[in-house]
């Protein structure tokens, strides 16, 4: 994927109206309905199930090549789900399929379903652009728009996806988004300065603020700390732990210590060999995955025997 597509995706897909559709899509696109109300469990206790994701029998193709095969998993709402595994096993491809970002590559499509709030993201007529507005994405390397100020970086996606706002409303949204990304105090006196002039960790938090500004239900993060120093990594991890109170978060990471520190559940992906599809080997609570996995292959990976 080109760097331009990465920039577009991180700002909640500013120009994906031209992205290829899956085999299931039709001519007239439809939007994604708002989340349904919370469910009530036995005993009258309210259980908020909004913005959880149910993946069933998902196969991901690039033209004739089957990249990821038969993934079924439940992603719990308002929690952090980590995806781990060796390079090339399909973690990032799977992550991008959760908001249809993989479709920016010509010929990409899926079979199976990804359901959020009762809506199949690959159902007939579902607009990929609408999906990307509700499921934001932050990529491996911080990528603020280089010609834009900090202020304009935050508001870029919202401006192109929403109605015109008054200046005061825009200022309030920028402040709220930067505060949510724990960046406001550091940049509030230089909002007119280029976003590219921030440090690496600040740039990544700026990208998170940009995603938050579009009011998504879910945040996807593809190795968000791999290009950062340990101090910046700690800041991002602390931010993720705060954001999970409001968002469903799915991260891909090669740092198993990071997965153990921040995630509630972990999915382990692997691959049988070059040219073979990636598979989900095991998914469970993070504590169980790292202390007592059910699959020997998982045990070998988390103990460093391979990968």
N, C-alpha and C positions, 0 to 999 in steps of 0.2 A: 504494500500500500504506500502511496506517495506521501510526502510530508504535508502536502496541501490537504489531502484527505484526512490526515491526522488532525490538522488544525480545525477543519470543518467539523469533524466528529466531536472534538473536545468542546466546541461551542454549541453542542447539541445539534449538529448536522445542519449547518447554515445553508447548504445548497443540495441536499440529498433528494430533492424532488425528482432528480433525473437518475437516481440510483436504480439499478436493475431490481425488479420485483422477483419474489419467489414464484415457483410454479403454481402455488395456490392463489396468487393474487389475480384480481380482475381489473377491468378498466376503471370503474368508478371507486376511488379510494374512500374509506370511511375512517373517522377519527376513533381514538381509544376512549371509551366511556370513563367517567370518574369512578374511583373505587367505591365498591358497595359498602354499606354500613357494617360495623363490627358484628360478629356472631355472638350468640349467647350460649355458653356451655351448660352442661348439666349442673343443677344447683343454682342457676341464675347468675353465675359469674361471667362477666363480659370478657370475651377473648377477641382481641383485635387482630384479625387475620388479613387485613388489607395489605397489599403490596408484597405478599409472599409470591413465590414463583414455583410452578409445578412443571417440570420438564419430563416428557414421556417419549421414549423410543426415538430419540433425536439422532438422525444421520445427517452429517454435513458434507456437502459435495462442492468441489471446484471442478465444474464440467463433469467429466466421467470419473474423476479421482475422489474416492471416499476418504475424507480427511479424518472424520470422527464418526464413530459407529455406536449406535444403540445406547445413548446416554439417557438415563432416567434418574431424576433427583428432585428433592424438595429443598427449596431455598427459603428459609424462614424469614418472616418480616422483621424489620427493625433489629437486625443482627448482622454480624460479619461472617460471611462464608468465604473461606480461603480455598483456592485451587492450587495444588502442588503436583509436581511430577517432573521427569526429565525433559530436557529440551526436545521439541519436535513431537510431543505426545498429544498436542491438540488443545492445550489449556486455553491459550489466547484465542484460537479459532472458536472454541466453544463460548468463551466470554463474549466475543463479538456477535455471536449468533443470538445472544440474549437481547440485543437491541437492533438486530438486523444490519449491523455495520459490516459484516462479512460480505454483504451483497454489493458493496461498492466495487468488488472485484468481479469482472465480467464472467458470467457463467456459473456463479455461486448460487446454490439453493439448498434447501433442507427438505427432509421428510421427517414427520413426527410433529410434536406440538410443544409450544412454550406458552403456558397459560398464566396470566396474572389477573387477579380480580375477576375471574370467570371469563376472561377474554383471551382467545388464542391469538398470539401475536402474528401467527402465520395463517390465520383464518382468511376466508374469502373476502377480498376487498379492503383488508387492513392496509393502511398507508404506512410504509416504512418511516416516512418523515414524522408522522404522528407518534410512532413507537419511540423514535430517538428523542423526541421532546420529553417523553415521560421517563425514559431510561437514559440518563446521562452517562458520559464516559470520560475518563481521565487516562491519558496514555503514559507510557514508560518515561519518556523524556519531557520535561516541562516545555510547553510550546505556546507561550503568549504570542499574540499577533504582533510582530516586530514594529510595525508602523503606528500602532495604537498606544494611547496612554493607558495607565492602570485603570482609570475610570472607564474608558471606552472598551477595554478588554473585558471587564466584568459584564458590561451591558450588551456586548455584541450579539450574543445569541438571542437574548430576550428581545432586542430591537427588531430583528428580522422575523421572529416567530410570533410576535404579539402586536397588539394595537399601539398606536402612538400614546406616549405618556407625557404628563406635564413634567417640567424640569424638577420640581420638588419631589414628585413621585419617583423619578429616575434616581435622584440623589439618595432618597430613602432606601431604594432597592440596592444600590451599590453599597451603601453603608451596612445594611443588613447582611448582604452576601459576604462582604469582607469580614464582618464580625463573626459570621458562622464559620468562616475559614481561618479564624484566629490570625487575621492579617491586618485588621483595621488600625490598630494602634501603631503599627510599623509603617504604614503608608498614608495615613489620613492627611498628612501635610504635603504630600507630593503626588496627588492623584492625577495631576496633569503630566507627570513624567512618564517616559516609555516603560511599559511592562518588562521589556527585555533588559532593562537596567537593574532589575532586582537580582538577588542571589538565587541560586538554583532551588533551594528549599522554598523561598518566597515565591518564585515563579510557579512552582508546583501548587502551592496554596492558592495562588491567583487563578490557576486553571480550575481548581476545585471551586473557588468562588464563582467563576464563570459558569460552571455546570450548575451550581446551586441556584443561580439567578433565574434560570428557566423553570424553576419549581418542579423538578423531577420527582418521581416516586422512588426510583432506584438509582444508585450510583455504582457504576462498574469501574474498576481500577486495574489497569494492566501493568503490573510491576511498578507501582507509583514511586517507589523509593530506590530503584536499582541504580539511578544516576546521581543519587544524593549522598552526602557525607553522613556519618553516624548521628550528629546533632540534628541535622535537618530531617533525617529518617525518624528520629524520636518525636520530633514535632508533628510530622505527618501521622505517625501511629497514634499519638495522643488525640489528634484531630479526628481520626477515624473512630476512635472509641467514643468521642463526643457525638459525632454525626450519626452513629447507629441508633441513637435515641429517636431520630426523626426519619432516617432513611434505611432501606434495605441495601446492604453493601455487599458486593462480591468482588474479591480481589484475586488476581493471579500473582503468585510470588515464588521465586526460587529460594527465598530465605526462609528456611523451615523454622528458625527461631522467631521470625516475624509472625509466621502463621500461628505458632504456639502462643505468642504474646497477645495477639489482637483478635483472633477469630473465635467464634462460638462453635462452628462446624467446619470440617475440612474434607474436601474431596481429593482423592489421589488418582491421577491419570497416569497411564503408561502406554507403551507401544511395543508390539511384538518384534518389530524390525523395520528397516528402511523400506518405504513404500507401502507399509501396512497402516491401517487406520488407528488412531488413538482410541483408547477405551477408558471409561471410568471403572477403576478396579474396586474402589471402596469409598464409602462416604459415611461419616459418623461424627459424633462430638469430637472436637479437637483433642480433648483429653484422652479419649479412647484411641484415636488414630495414632497418637504419639506414645501411648503407654501400653496399649494392649490391642493392636489391630487384629482383625480376623483373618486377613490374607497375608501369607508369607511374603508376597511381593511387596506389600506395603511395609511390612516389618523390615525387609532388606533395604528399602529406600530410606525410611526415616532413621535407620541406624547407620546409614552411610556405606552400606555394602555395594551399592551401585547408584548411578545417577550423578 
